[in-house]
Amino acid sequence: MQKKKPVRQCVACREKKEKSQLVRVVRAPDGTISVDARGKAAGRGAYLCPTDSCLERAVKSRALQRALECEIPQETFERLRAQLKEGGDG
């Protein structure tokens, strides 16, 4: 019997994909926000497609702020954008 792969939903486009195809953005207990490349960091997480368009949509619709339950400054979005291009682990 084949093991089921975990599925998550992108907070921007609302598309459901396998967890491994999405990027997890996490708000750590200390309040820092970063891309969680391994998907194991402690804190509140939200999943995004690894594309600029989904990040932009999440910023514009405030979907990422709602999912992480906090305000996110513009500088943090710039850092997230750079981390997504690098492949995570900020």
Number of C-alpha atoms within 10 A of each C-alpha: 3 4 5 7 10 9 12 19 17 23 23 22 15 13 11 15 17 12 18 14 14 21 23 26 25 24 22 15 10 7 11 11 22 22 26 23 19 11 16 10 16 11 16 16 22 24 25 27 23 18 13 13 12 17 23 14 15 20 16 11 13 15 18 24 16 14 17 18 12 12 10 16 9 10 9 13 16 11 15 20 19 14 17 24 12 10 14 19 12 14
